[in-house]
């Protein structure tokens, strides 16, 4: 890497840290239904320049997360903040946490080869081996457990690949099947935290948590991995957009005509 590349990487890292700090103020303001502190106050608390804070706010304004008006306090659009994490978007969880302004960390809790359970085997590709590679990982956001995932990856019958549990399940799937994951089928749910889940998630016994059951599908249509995720609802909430079926009434159009959806 050249000296220029090194400087660029360091600058981007600094920008990410500042943006993350500004996003923390944004989340706090949204929770308390308050305006953001002034640019000078944020800069002082983040130990950065006012220009750096202004740049981060401008980026968030372009996304619609904050609303800035000359002579008025900057406020948060809570709906736009929710929409920054979309249920239909596929992201590595570390990237998702960083998008929300958290410092993301991931660790492997457990890994190894294990027989496929009947329930998981019935969902995944039938030409897989009866043994699968299981990895349990935990993601942290600013040091707090944000999500625990139990990933079960299949591989071709008779194979015993050497797999690195530190890699993402997408990389591992491509390694063993020779093709990329291009779709995920994600089913949300809710669970009550029991003793087995309380330790890895850090959530209180009896509390509620979001779950996602995910099936990874390759370009050829093989269903090659199953993921069972448990999410801390205090860290990230998910939203999705639903389109209302046509016909639509457009009160702003000529003669308030009916606007039909055209694909």
Secondary structure, 3 states (H helix, E strand, C coil): CCHHHHHHHHHHHHHHHHHHHHHHHHHHHHHHCCCCCCHHHHHHHHCCCHHHHHHHHHHHHHCCCEECCCCCCCEECHHHHHHCCECCCCCCHHHHHHHCCCCEEEEEEEEEEEECCHHHHHHCCCCECCEEEEEEEEEEECCEEEEEEEEEECCECCCCCCCCCCCCHHHHHHHHHCCCEEEEEEEEEEEECCHHHHHHHCCCCCCEEEEEEEEEEECCCCEEEEEEEEECCCCCCCECCCCCCCCEECCCCHHHCEECCCC
